[in-house]
Amino acid sequence: MRLRLGALAAVLLTLWAYGAVLTARDAADLVRVRALADTLGQPTDLLILHLQRERRLTAETIAGAGRTRAALIEARDRTDGAVAPVRAFTENHDPRLLTAGAVRDRADELVRQLAGLAILRSEVDGGRLDRPSAVAGYDRLIGAAFAVYGPEWGGREDDLAGETRAVVALARARELLAREDTLLTAALAGGGIGDDDRRRLAELVATQRYARAAAAAQLPAAGRDRHQRLVESPPFAGLLVLEDRLLRTAGTDGTAGVSAQSWRATVDPALSGLRELVIAAARDSAERAAPGAALVVTRTGLVLGLGLITVLVVLVGWSRIVRRLTDQPAAPATSELLLRLTRRNQALLRDQLTLLGAMERRELAAEETADLFRLDHLATRVRRNVEKAVILAGAAPARRWRRPVPLLDVVRGAIAEVPDYERVLVAPHWPWSLAGSGVTDVVHLLAELIENGLACSPEHTTVRVAGEPAPQGCAVVILDDGPGLDDAALTEANDLLDRPPPDGPPADRAGLYVAALLAARCGARVSLRPGPRGGTAAVVLLPLGLVAGTAPEGGTTGPAPARPTYPAADGGGLPTRIRQSGAVGPAPDATGPHIVQTTLRNSGRGPR
């Protein structure tokens, strides 16, 4: 009884730890996003704004022979002031950002590139850089600043992550307009727009308009409405008209009557309007996330705090019950209580597996999907242990099937319940179905024997599973390549399978004992025999009534007829084909446990 309590404690603590990891991960995401916005997001946004202005004034100064020198010096001072908070972020170690290592790496790279800003300025002041080279240097710095933003800035919630990407894309579209401003301002300061400038202007205008429209389309309805109002406003409409006029004007120095003052009066309101749109979209996203954030915090507190307290209270209560049971005769009311609690755990595991299946079907990154599959496999194995505890208590698990299930799906369900399932090969031909009432017992029975074969054979070998016709039903044969059993051990194991002792399993034969109980419950017979190439063969005979042949159109008939590749068992004790070859081919669609369990759960014959 104490051993069972220990196993139950491990199951409960595992379930609590699983739930705690999921909820704590969401809370850590929330804390990280808020901390990034406060400590890096706002400083980076301001740095980009000042770098854009310094870039424009640098290009204008080079083209206009220093007429804007004083404004450039002021812009450099503002940029230096904006660099300081970004550098401070890389030097501090905020515990809220433990899961933001990639962001910190990109911020370190930005600071490293900003260290070269002084050299860029010196080259400009010394006249050693022409206008395109100087502008390209600032473009690289602004690009490094935008690279700081990434998937870590949004949570795992799809809508919030999508809005975050849209806001960053809109800010990048504004950067394209700022580059257009730099090009035109410098060209007008230099006296005209050359052919190279005009080609570059055409590229920037086309790219900027497309990027802005694409980013705005990803915003929520309120953001899209704001963007539409901005585009239709007189200042922005004036920008579009002016861009079109400049692109239509040919000639080396043709400016279409546009002066530096008229361009400034047109582009500044458009740049300001886009910046306000970006800020408003980010603010709206944060406000929509606030209720969800409160829910995450509340849920995390409940799972981590109350969840652990509940688990401990239950375990303490059960330990007292166990102590009383060891000191006095067992009370049937107590046994019924433990059984009910175990069945509640079964229901929780069923809900957990259903949720994992739904999450696996979403579009996730490959790494996240693989982790979910591993969690699904672990939960499936936990469910098997819980249902074994119910069976050992003399009761029936709650999971049942109403209709027959293809025997191949039953075999795959058993493989999904064992570790090292990748080592199991399944024959492709299974022309039988299993009565729904026996599905749970046969799945666990085959899982016990398959796991026993895996445990008793070297890690580089396989365990093969095949179905064979039998005179009164069919046989499922499980072959391993282990050292095998001597005659005395084989006889002892078969005696245990035929007559399981009423006082519980032998110390080293718990798996076979459970297999014997399961076989007795469903009417199957299990025997162990020497394998054809060493190792051991476990043969499970499933009688008619429990198993039936499958007709081509999907119905069921009597026992499946013998086929050339599946002859009936002969006097040698093993089916002829297996005894001759000792090999079973892999199923053509062999898959991992997540697909197996989904197939078994969603086959139209769901458990009740």
C-alpha positions in Angstrom: 0.0 0.0 0.0 2.8 2.4 0.8 4.4 1.6 -2.5 1.2 2.5 -4.3 1.0 5.7 -2.3 4.5 6.6 -3.5 3.6 5.9 -7.1 0.4 8.0 -6.7 2.5 10.8 -5.2 4.8 10.8 -8.1 1.9 10.9 -10.6 0.2 13.9 -8.7 3.5 15.8 -8.4 4.2 15.2 -12.1 0.8 16.5 -13.1 1.2 19.6 -10.9 4.7 20.2 -12.2 3.5 19.9 -15.8 0.7 22.5 -15.2 3.1 24.7 -13.2 5.6 24.7 -16.1 3.0 25.7 -18.6 1.5 28.5 -16.5 4.8 29.8 -15.3 6.1 29.9 -18.8 3.1 32.1 -19.8 3.8 34.4 -16.8 7.5 34.5 -17.7 6.5 35.5 -21.2 4.3 38.3 -19.9 7.1 39.6 -17.5 9.6 39.5 -20.3 7.5 41.4 -22.8 6.7 44.1 -20.3 10.3 44.4 -19.2 11.6 44.6 -22.8 9.1 47.3 -23.6 10.2 49.4 -20.6 13.9 48.9 -20.6 14.8 48.5 -24.3 11.7 49.1 -26.6 11.2 52.8 -25.8 15.0 53.7 -25.8 15.4 51.9 -29.1 12.5 53.6 -30.7 13.9 57.0 -29.6 17.3 56.1 -30.8 16.0 55.2 -34.3 14.2 58.6 -34.4 17.3 60.6 -33.6 19.5 58.5 -36.0 17.0 59.2 -38.8 17.3 63.0 -38.2 21.1 62.9 -37.9 21.2 60.9 -41.2 19.1 63.5 -43.0 21.1 66.5 -41.7 24.4 64.7 -42.5 23.3 64.2 -46.1 22.0 67.7 -46.3 25.3 69.1 -44.8 27.4 67.2 -47.3 25.3 68.3 -50.3 24.8 71.9 -49.1 28.5 72.6 -48.2 27.9 73.0 -44.4 24.9 75.3 -44.3 23.1 73.0 -41.7 26.2 72.4 -39.6 24.7 73.8 -36.4 21.6 71.7 -36.6 23.8 68.6 -37.3 25.8 69.2 -34.1 22.6 69.4 -32.1 21.2 66.2 -33.7 24.4 64.4 -32.8 24.1 65.4 -29.2 20.5 64.1 -29.1 21.6 60.8 -30.7 24.4 60.4 -28.0 21.8 60.9 -25.3 19.6 58.2 -26.9 22.5 55.7 -27.0 23.1 55.8 -23.3 19.9 53.9 -22.2 20.5 51.2 -24.8 24.0 50.7 -23.6 22.8 50.6 -20.0 20.4 47.7 -21.0 23.3 45.6 -22.2 25.3 46.2 -19.0 22.5 45.4 -16.6 21.2 42.0 -15.8 17.5 42.3 -15.1 16.1 38.9 -13.8 12.9 39.5 -15.7 14.8 39.0 -18.9 16.2 35.6 -18.2 14.3 34.2 -21.2 15.4 37.0 -23.5 18.9 35.9 -24.3 18.5 36.4 -28.0 17.3 39.9 -27.6 20.3 40.8 -25.4 22.6 39.4 -28.0 21.1 41.6 -30.7 21.2 44.6 -28.4 24.9 43.9 -27.8 25.5 43.8 -31.5 23.7 47.2 -31.8 25.9 48.7 -29.1 29.0 47.3 -30.9 28.0 49.0 -34.1 27.2 52.2 -32.4 30.7 52.4 -31.1 31.7 53.1 -34.7 29.4 56.1 -34.9 32.3 58.4 -33.9 34.4 57.2 -36.7 31.6 57.7 -39.2 31.1 61.3 -38.0 34.9 61.9 -38.2 35.0 60.7 -41.8 32.1 63.0 -42.7 33.6 66.0 -41.0 37.0 65.3 -42.7 35.3 65.2 -46.1 36.5 61.6 -46.7 33.0 60.2 -47.3 30.6 61.1 -50.1 26.9 61.4 -49.5 25.8 57.8 -50.5 28.5 56.2 -48.3 27.6 58.3 -45.3 23.9 57.6 -45.7 24.7 53.8 -46.1 26.6 53.9 -42.7 23.5 55.4 -41.0 21.3 52.9 -42.7 23.3 50.0 -41.2 23.0 51.5 -37.7 19.2 51.9 -38.0 18.9 48.4 -39.4 20.8 47.0 -36.4 18.4 48.9 -34.2 15.3 47.4 -35.9 17.0 44.0 -35.6 16.6 44.2 -31.8 12.9 43.5 -32.2 12.0 39.9 -32.7 9.6 37.1 -31.6 10.5 37.6 -28.0 8.6 40.9 -28.0 5.3 39.1 -28.3 3.9 36.3 -26.1 2.8 32.9 -27.2 -0.7 34.2 -27.7 -1.2 34.3 -31.5 -3.2 37.6 -31.7 -0.8 39.6 -29.5 2.2 38.2 -31.4 0.6 39.2 -34.7 -0.1 42.7 -33.6 3.5 43.1 -32.4 4.8 42.1 -35.8 2.4 44.5 -37.5 3.5 47.4 -35.3 7.2 46.7 -36.1 6.4 46.4 -39.8 4.7 49.8 -39.7 7.7 51.4 -38.0 9.9 49.9 -40.7 7.6 51.4 -43.4 8.1 54.8 -41.7 11.9 54.2 -41.9 11.5 53.9 -45.7 9.8 57.2 -45.8 12.6 58.7 -43.7 15.1 57.4 -46.2 13.1 59.0 -49.0 13.2 62.2 -47.0 17.0 62.0 -46.6 17.5 61.5 -50.4 15.2 64.3 -51.5 16.4 66.8 -48.8 20.0 66.2 -49.9 19.2 66.4 -53.6 17.3 69.6 -53.2 20.1 71.1 -51.1 22.5 70.2 -53.9 20.5 72.0 -56.5 18.7 69.2 -58.4 17.6 65.5 -58.6 19.9 63.5 -60.8 19.1 60.3 -62.7 20.6 58.1 -60.0 18.6 59.9 -57.3 15.4 59.6 -59.3 15.8 55.8 -59.8 16.5 55.4 -56.1 13.5 57.6 -55.3 11.2 55.5 -57.5 12.4 52.3 -55.6 11.8 53.9 -52.2 8.4 55.3 -53.0 7.1 51.9 -54.4 8.6 49.9 -51.5 7.4 52.4 -48.9 3.8 52.4 -50.1 3.6 48.6 -50.4 5.2 48.0 -46.9 3.0 50.6 -45.3 -0.2 49.1 -46.8 0.8 45.5 -45.9 1.6 46.4 -42.3 -1.6 48.4 -41.9 -3.6 45.4 -43.2 -2.3 43.3 -40.3 -3.5 45.7 -37.7 -6.8 45.3 -35.8 -9.8 47.1 -37.1 -9.2 50.3 -35.0 -5.6 50.5 -36.4 -6.7 50.0 -39.9 -9.3 52.8 -39.5 -6.6 55.2 -38.2 -4.3 54.4 -41.1 -7.1 55.0 -43.6 -7.8 58.4 -42.0 -4.2 59.3 -42.1 -3.8 58.4 -45.8 -6.9 60.4 -46.7 -5.9 63.4 -44.6 -4.7 66.5 -46.6 -1.1 66.5 -45.5 -0.6 62.8 -46.4 -2.6 63.2 -49.7 -0.3 66.1 -50.5 2.7 63.9 -50.0 1.4 61.3 -52.4 0.7 64.0 -55.0 4.2 65.5 -54.6 5.9 62.0 -54.9 4.0 61.3 -58.2 4.9 64.7 -59.6 8.6 64.2 -58.8 8.6 60.8 -60.4 7.0 62.1 -63.6 9.6 65.0 -64.0 12.5 64.1 -66.3 15.8 65.9 -66.6 19.0 66.1 -64.6 18.0 69.0 -62.4 14.3 68.8 -62.7 12.6 69.4 -59.3 9.0 69.8 -60.6 8.9 73.2 -58.9 9.4 71.5 -55.5 11.6 73.5 -53.1 13.3 72.4 -49.9 10.8 74.4 -47.8 7.8 72.9 -49.6 9.1 69.4 -49.3 9.8 69.9 -45.6 6.3 71.3 -45.1 4.8 68.2 -46.8 7.0 65.3 -45.4 7.2 66.4 -41.7 3.4 66.0 -41.1 3.4 62.6 -42.9 6.4 61.3 -40.8 4.7 62.6 -37.6 1.4 61.0 -38.5 3.0 57.6 -39.1 4.9 57.8 -35.8 1.6 58.6 -34.0 0.0 55.7 -35.8 2.8 53.4 -34.6 2.5 54.6 -31.0 -1.3 54.3 -31.0 -1.2 50.8 -32.4 1.3 49.7 -29.7 -0.7 51.3 -27.0 -3.9 49.6 -28.1 -2.2 46.2 -28.3 -0.9 46.7 -24.7 -4.4 47.6 -23.5 -6.0 44.6 -25.1 -3.3 42.4 -23.5 -3.9 43.7 -20.0 -7.0 41.5 -19.2 -5.2 38.5 -20.5 -2.1 39.4 -18.4 -4.2 39.6 -15.3 -5.7 36.2 -16.1 -2.2 34.7 -16.6 -1.0 36.1 -13.3 -4.1 34.8 -11.4 -3.8 31.4 -13.1 -0.1 31.1 -12.3 -0.8 31.9 -8.6 -3.5 29.3 -8.4 -1.5 26.6 -10.1 1.8 27.2 -8.3 0.3 28.0 -4.9 -3.1 26.4 -4.4 -2.3 23.6 -6.7 0.7 22.6 -4.7 -1.2 23.0 -1.4 -4.0 20.8 -2.7 -1.5 18.1 -3.8 0.2 18.1 -0.4 -3.1 18.0 1.5 -4.3 15.0 -0.6 -1.0 13.2 -0.1 -1.0 13.8 3.7 -4.6 12.7 3.9 -3.9 9.5 2.0 -0.8 8.8 4.0 -2.9 8.9 7.1 -5.4 6.5 5.5 -2.6 4.1 4.6 -1.2 4.3 8.2 -4.7 3.4 9.6 -5.1 0.6 7.0 -1.8 -1.0 8.1 -2.9 -0.9 11.8 -6.4 -2.2 11.4 -8.5 -4.3 9.0 -9.3 -2.6 5.7 -12.6 -0.8 5.5 -14.5 -1.1 2.1 -15.5 2.5 2.3 -11.9 3.6 2.3 -11.1 1.4 -0.7 -14.0 2.9 -2.7 -12.7 6.4 -1.9 -9.3 5.6 -3.2 -10.8 4.1 -6.3 -13.0 7.2 -6.9 -10.0 9.5 -6.5 -7.9 7.5 -9.0 -10.8 7.6 -11.5 -10.9 11.4 -11.1 -7.2 11.4 -12.1 -8.1 9.4 -15.1 -10.6 12.1 -16.1 -8.0 14.8 -15.7 -5.5 12.9 -17.8 -8.1 12.4 -20.5 -8.8 16.2 -20.6 -5.0 16.8 -20.6 -4.5 14.5 -23.6 -7.4 16.1 -25.4 -5.9 19.6 -24.9 -2.4 18.4 -26.0 -4.0 16.9 -29.2 -5.7 20.2 -30.0 -2.4 22.1 -29.4 -0.5 19.6 -31.7 -2.9 20.4 -34.5 -2.2 24.1 -34.4 0.5 25.7 -36.6 3.5 25.8 -34.3 7.3 26.0 -34.7 8.9 22.6 -35.2 10.6 22.7 -31.9 7.4 23.5 -30.0 5.5 20.7 -31.8 8.2 18.2 -30.9 8.0 19.2 -27.2 4.2 18.8 -27.3 4.6 15.4 -28.8 7.0 14.4 -26.0 4.5 15.7 -23.4 1.7 13.8 -25.1 3.8 10.6 -24.9 4.6 11.2 -21.2 1.0 11.8 -20.4 0.0 8.6 -22.2 2.4 6.6 -20.2 1.1 8.2 -16.9 -2.4 7.3 -18.0 -1.3 3.7 -18.4 0.1 3.6 -14.9 -3.1 5.1 -13.4 -5.2 2.5 -15.2 -2.9 -0.3 -14.1 -3.5 0.9 -10.5 -7.2 0.7 -11.1 -6.9 -2.9 -12.5 -4.7 -4.0 -9.6 -7.4 -2.7 -7.2 -9.8 -5.1 -8.8 -11.8 -2.5 -10.7 -12.3 -1.6 -14.4 -10.8 1.6 -15.9 -13.4 4.1 -17.0 -12.1 4.3 -20.6 -14.3 2.2 -22.9 -15.1 1.9 -26.6 -18.6 1.3 -27.9 -17.7 -0.1 -31.3 -15.1 -2.5 -32.7 -11.7 -0.9 -33.3 -9.2 -2.1 -36.0 -6.6 -4.4 -34.3 -3.8 -2.4 -36.0 -5.0 0.8 -34.2 -5.0 -1.2 -30.9 -1.4 -2.4 -31.5 -0.3 1.2 -32.2 -2.1 2.4 -29.1 -0.1 -0.1 -27.1 3.2 1.0 -28.7 2.3 4.6 -27.8 2.3 3.6 -24.1 5.9 2.4 -23.9 9.3 4.1 -23.9 11.6 3.6 -26.8 8.6 3.2 -29.1 10.9 4.0 -32.1 12.4 0.5 -31.7 9.1 -1.3 -32.3 8.3 -2.5 -35.8 4.8 -3.5 -36.8 3.7 -5.8 -39.6 1.5 -4.2 -42.2 -1.3 -6.9 -42.5 -4.0 -6.8 -39.7 -7.3 -8.0 -41.1 -9.1 -8.1 -37.8 -11.1 -5.8 -35.5 -11.3 -5.9 -31.7 -14.6 -5.7 -29.7 -14.9 -2.3 -28.1 -15.3 -3.8 -24.6 -11.8 -5.3 -24.8 -9.8 -2.4 -26.3 -8.5 -0.9 -23.0 -7.4 -4.3 -21.6 -5.8 -5.5 -24.8 -3.9 -2.2 -25.3 -2.4 -2.4 -21.8 -1.8 -6.2 -22.2 0.2 -5.7 -25.4 2.0 -2.6 -23.9 3.2 -4.7 -20.9 4.6 -7.4 -23.2 6.1 -4.9 -25.7 7.8 -3.0 -22.9 9.1 -6.3 -21.4 10.6 -7.1 -24.8 12.2 -3.7 -25.0 13.6 -3.9 -21.5 15.1 -7.4 -22.0 16.8 -6.7 -25.3 19.8 -4.5 -26.3 19.1 -0.9 -27.2 20.3 -1.3 -30.8 17.8 -4.1 -31.5 14.1 -4.0 -32.4 10.9 -5.6 -31.1 8.6 -6.9 -33.8 4.9 -7.2 -33.6 2.7 -9.2 -36.1 -0.7 -10.7 -36.3 -1.4 -14.3 -37.3 -4.6 -16.3 -37.9 -5.4 -18.9 -35.3 -8.0 -21.7 -35.4 -10.2 -19.8 -33.0 -9.4 -16.2 -33.5 -6.0 -14.7 -34.1 -2.6 -14.4 -32.4 -0.5 -11.3 -31.8 3.2 -12.3 -31.7 5.8 -10.1 -30.0 9.4 -11.0 -30.8 12.5 -9.6 -29.1 16.3 -10.2 -29.6 17.2 -10.5 -25.9 19.2 -13.3 -24.3 16.0 -15.4 -23.8 15.0 -17.5 -20.9 16.2 -21.0 -19.8 13.6 -23.8 -19.5 13.1 -23.3 -15.8 12.5 -19.6 -16.1 10.2 -20.0 -19.1 8.1 -22.6 -17.2 7.9 -20.3 -14.2 6.9 -17.3 -16.3 4.2 -19.3 -18.1 2.8 -20.6 -14.8 2.5 -17.0 -13.6 0.7 -16.1 -16.8 -1.7 -19.0 -16.5 -2.3 -18.8 -12.8 -1.5 -15.3 -11.3 -1.1 -15.6 -7.5 -3.9 -14.1 -5.5 -1.6 -12.4 -3.0 0.0 -10.1 -5.5 2.9 -10.2 -8.0 6.4 -11.7 -7.4 9.0 -9.0 -6.8 10.6 -9.3 -10.3 7.5 -10.2 -12.3 5.1 -7.3 -11.8 4.7 -6.7 -15.6 3.8 -10.4 -16.3 1.5 -10.4 -13.3 -0.4 -7.4 -14.7 -0.4 -9.0 -18.2 -2.0 -12.2 -16.6 -4.7 -10.1 -14.9 -5.5 -8.2 -18.1 -5.6 -11.5 -20.2 -8.0 -13.0 -17.7 -10.3 -10.0 -17.8 -10.6 -9.9 -21.6 -10.5 -13.7 -22.2 -7.1 -13.8 -23.9 -4.3 -16.3 -23.3 -0.6 -15.4 -23.1 2.3 -17.7 -23.4 6.1 -17.2 -23.7 8.3 -19.3 -26.1 11.8 -19.3 -27.4 12.3 -16.9 -30.3 13.4 -18.1 -33.8 16.7 -16.3 -33.5 17.2 -16.2 -29.8 15.2 -13.9 -27.5 11.7 -14.6 -26.5 8.4 -14.7 -28.3 5.2 -13.6 -26.5 2.0 -15.0 -28.1 -1.3 -13.5 -27.3 -4.3 -15.6 -28.4 -7.4 -13.5 -28.9 -10.5 -15.7 -29.2 -13.5 -15.3 -31.4 -16.0 -12.9 -29.9 -13.2 -10.7 -28.7 -11.8 -10.5 -32.3 -13.3 -10.8 -35.7 -12.1 -10.6 -39.3 -12.6 -7.3 -41.2 -14.5 -7.5 -44.5 -13.1 -5.5 -47.4 -16.0 -3.0 -47.2 -15.3 -2.3 -43.5 -17.7 -4.7 -41.8 -16.8 -7.6 -39.7 -17.1 -11.3 -40.5 -15.9 -14.5 -38.9 -12.3 -15.4 -38.4 -10.0 -14.1 -41.2 -9.0 -16.8 -43.7 -5.4 -18.0 -43.7 -3.2 -16.3 -46.3 0.0 -17.5 -47.8 2.0 -15.0 -45.8 0.1 -15.6 -42.6 -0.4 -19.4 -42.2 -1.9 -20.8 -39.0 0.3 -21.9 -36.1 1.7 -25.4 -36.3 2.9 -27.9 -33.8 6.2 -26.0 -33.3 4.4 -23.5 -31.1 5.1 -20.4 -33.2 3.3 -19.3 -36.4 5.1 -20.8 -39.3 6.0 -17.5 -41.1 7.6 -16.0 -38.0 9.4 -19.2 -37.0 11.0 -19.4 -40.5 12.0 -15.7 -40.9 12.2 -14.3 -37.4 11.5 -10.9 -38.9 8.6 -8.6 -39.2 8.6 -5.6 -41.5 7.8 -2.1 -40.3 4.3 -0.7 -40.9 4.4 1.5 -44.0 2.9 4.4 -42.1 4.7 3.8 -38.7 4.5 7.0 -36.7 5.2 8.4 -33.3 2.9 8.0 -30.3 1.1 11.4 -30.8 -0.3 10.2 -34.2 -1.1 6.8 -32.8 -3.1 8.2 -29.9 -4.9 10.7 -32.1 -5.9 7.9 -34.5 -7.2 5.7 -31.6 -9.0 8.6 -30.0 -10.6 10.0 -33.2 -11.3 6.8 -35.1 -15.1 7.2 -34.7 -15.1 4.7 -31.9 -14.2 7.1 -29.1 -14.1 6.0 -25.5 -17.1 6.5 -23.3 
